[in-house]
Amino acid sequence: MMIDTFQTLLLATILAIVLLQTAKPRRKNLSNKSRIVILDTCALIDGRIVDLAKSGFVPDTLVIPEFILRELQFLADGNDSHKRERARFGLDVVKELQSSKYSSVMIGRDQIVYKQKVDDKLIELSKKMKAELYTTDYNLSKLAEIEGVRILNVNELAQQLRPIALPGERKKVKIVQKGSNPKQGVGYLEDGTMVVVDGAAKMIGKTINCEVSRIHQTVAGKMIFANILK
């Protein structure tokens, strides 16, 4: 009886060791499947990536290709004052991301020499690294999506996070221009949403109270149609 008990315990111990050894590689493999995001020039000079990284809205592994850094340096040394300032700001963003405790920043050394354009290099690098591409460039976003690269576009995120206005809600808006219809006036909410107010064509420069009648979804975002409140 004691021998049988000993053999049972021995078999149980061996089984436990085998299970532990086979479980460890699985945990390691899962940890290796972390998401990677490549940043382009637009993302860096935009700057919002810093706050997004702090808030955890983007994966913590960020890759900045070396050819993007060279492009920023080229713009920072250029004659165009506006581009020069934006590029210098972009370089400051790189430094801030590198010193941040919220993200791990890698400099991508792969040059993708068989591609000439920066956009093509970004798409090829994203494919090679199986990474997502963070950009605010509309044309690059569309091209990358066609090529099968997943895009993170902060502008689209901002559009989705705008508060939803429902028919019957009242809004206060300043009329700034005429609409496509001669009787319409156009204004904007604080978040940038366009409001088309019927009968407000002659109220340019005035702030009026209006009531939402319907919401129209466009490629550029939501557009609100409203009527003047008497």
C-alpha positions in Angstrom: 0.0 0.0 0.0 2.8 2.4 0.9 4.6 1.6 -2.3 1.5 2.3 -4.4 1.0 5.6 -2.5 4.6 6.5 -3.2 4.3 5.7 -6.9 1.2 7.8 -7.1 2.8 10.8 -5.5 5.9 10.4 -7.7 3.8 10.3 -10.9 1.8 13.4 -9.7 5.1 15.2 -9.1 6.5 14.3 -12.5 3.2 15.4 -14.2 3.3 18.8 -12.3 6.9 19.4 -13.4 6.0 18.6 -17.1 3.0 20.9 -17.0 5.0 23.8 -15.5 7.8 23.4 -18.1 5.3 23.4 -21.0 3.4 26.4 -19.6 6.4 28.7 -19.3 7.1 29.0 -23.0 3.4 29.7 -23.6 3.5 32.7 -21.3 6.7 33.9 -23.0 5.2 33.6 -26.4 2.1 35.6 -25.3 4.3 38.4 -24.0 6.2 38.6 -27.3 3.0 39.4 -29.2 2.9 43.0 -28.1 1.6 45.6 -30.5 4.1 47.9 -32.3 3.3 51.3 -33.7 5.4 53.2 -36.2 5.3 57.0 -36.1 5.6 59.2 -39.2 6.7 62.8 -39.5 3.1 64.2 -39.2 2.5 62.3 -36.0 5.6 63.8 -34.4 5.0 67.4 -35.4 1.3 67.1 -34.4 2.5 66.3 -30.9 -0.7 64.6 -29.5 1.0 61.3 -29.5 2.7 62.3 -26.1 -0.7 62.6 -24.3 -2.0 59.5 -26.0 1.0 57.5 -24.8 0.5 58.8 -21.3 -3.2 57.9 -21.3 -2.5 54.4 -22.6 -4.6 54.9 -25.8 -1.7 53.6 -28.0 0.5 50.5 -27.5 3.6 51.1 -25.4 6.1 50.0 -28.1 6.7 53.0 -30.4 9.1 52.9 -33.4 10.5 56.0 -35.0 12.3 55.2 -38.3 15.7 56.7 -38.7 14.7 58.1 -42.1 11.8 60.0 -40.3 14.4 61.6 -38.0 16.5 62.6 -41.0 13.4 64.2 -42.6 12.7 66.2 -39.4 16.3 67.3 -39.2 16.2 68.4 -42.9 13.0 70.5 -42.3 14.5 71.9 -39.1 17.5 73.2 -41.0 15.4 74.6 -43.9 14.5 78.1 -44.9 10.7 77.8 -44.4 10.2 79.3 -40.9 6.8 77.6 -40.3 8.1 74.1 -41.3 11.3 74.8 -39.4 9.5 75.5 -36.1 7.2 72.5 -36.6 10.1 70.2 -37.3 12.0 71.4 -34.2 8.8 70.8 -32.2 8.7 67.3 -33.7 12.3 66.6 -32.5 11.3 67.8 -29.0 8.4 65.4 -29.1 10.9 62.5 -29.9 13.0 63.5 -26.9 9.9 63.6 -24.6 8.7 60.2 -25.8 12.2 58.7 -25.2 12.2 60.1 -21.6 8.7 59.1 -20.9 8.0 56.2 -18.5 4.7 55.4 -20.3 6.2 54.1 -23.6 9.2 52.3 -25.0 10.7 54.1 -28.0 12.9 52.3 -30.6 14.7 54.0 -33.5 14.1 51.9 -36.6 17.4 51.5 -38.4 16.0 49.6 -41.4 16.4 52.0 -44.4 14.1 50.2 -46.9 16.6 51.3 -49.7 14.4 49.7 -52.5 11.8 52.4 -51.9 12.4 56.1 -52.7 9.4 57.9 -51.2 9.0 58.3 -47.4 5.4 57.1 -47.5 6.4 53.9 -49.4 9.1 53.3 -46.9 6.7 53.6 -44.0 4.2 51.2 -45.5 6.9 48.6 -46.3 8.4 48.9 -42.8 5.0 48.5 -41.3 4.5 45.3 -43.3 8.0 44.0 -42.4 7.5 44.6 -38.7 3.8 43.7 -38.7 3.2 47.0 -37.1 0.5 49.6 -37.1 1.1 53.0 -38.6 0.3 56.2 -36.6 -0.2 59.2 -38.9 -2.5 62.2 -39.4 -1.8 62.3 -43.1 -5.1 61.5 -44.9 -3.6 60.3 -48.2 -1.0 58.1 -46.5 -3.8 56.6 -44.4 -5.8 55.6 -47.4 -2.8 54.2 -49.3 -1.6 52.2 -46.2 -5.1 50.8 -45.8 -5.2 49.6 -49.4 -1.8 47.9 -48.7 -3.3 46.1 -45.7 -1.6 48.2 -43.0 -3.6 49.1 -40.0 -3.8 52.9 -39.3 -4.1 54.8 -36.1 -5.3 58.3 -37.0 -5.8 60.7 -34.1 -8.0 63.0 -36.2 -10.4 60.1 -36.8 -10.3 59.4 -33.1 -11.2 63.0 -32.3 -14.1 62.8 -34.7 -15.5 59.8 -33.0 -15.1 61.3 -29.5 -17.2 64.4 -30.4 -20.4 64.6 -28.3 -23.5 63.4 -30.1 -26.2 66.0 -30.6 -29.7 64.7 -30.7 -32.7 66.2 -32.5 -34.5 68.5 -30.1 -31.4 69.6 -28.3 -30.7 73.3 -28.0 -27.4 74.9 -29.0 -25.8 78.3 -28.9 -23.8 79.1 -32.0 -22.2 82.1 -33.7 -23.1 82.5 -37.4 -19.9 83.1 -39.4 -21.0 82.7 -43.0 -23.8 81.9 -45.4 -24.7 78.3 -46.3 -25.2 76.7 -49.7 -28.9 77.5 -49.4 -29.6 81.3 -49.6 -31.5 81.2 -46.3 -29.0 79.2 -44.4 -26.3 80.5 -42.0 -23.3 78.4 -40.9 -21.6 78.3 -37.5 -19.4 75.9 -35.5 -19.6 74.3 -32.1 -16.5 74.5 -29.8 -15.4 71.0 -30.9 -15.4 72.1 -34.6 -18.7 70.5 -35.6 -20.4 72.5 -38.4 -24.0 73.7 -37.7 -26.2 74.8 -40.6 -29.0 77.0 -39.3 -32.1 77.5 -41.5 -33.1 81.1 -41.7 -29.9 82.5 -40.3 -28.3 83.9 -43.5 -28.8 87.5 -42.4 -27.4 86.9 -38.9 -23.7 86.7 -39.7 -21.6 87.8 -36.7 -24.4 87.2 -34.3 -24.6 84.4 -31.7 -28.0 82.7 -31.7 -30.0 80.0 -30.0 -31.1 77.1 -32.2 -32.6 73.7 -32.0 -31.1 70.6 -33.6 -33.4 69.2 -36.3 -31.2 66.4 -37.8 -27.6 65.1 -38.0 -25.9 64.3 -41.2 -22.8 62.1 -41.3 -20.2 63.0 -43.9 -16.7 61.8 -44.8 -15.3 64.8 -42.9 -17.4 64.2 -39.8 -20.8 65.0 -38.5 -22.8 68.0 -39.6 -25.8 69.4 -37.6 -28.8 71.0 -39.1 -30.9 73.3 -36.9 -33.7 75.9 -36.7 -33.6 79.3 -35.0 -35.3 79.4 -31.7 -37.7 82.4 -31.6 
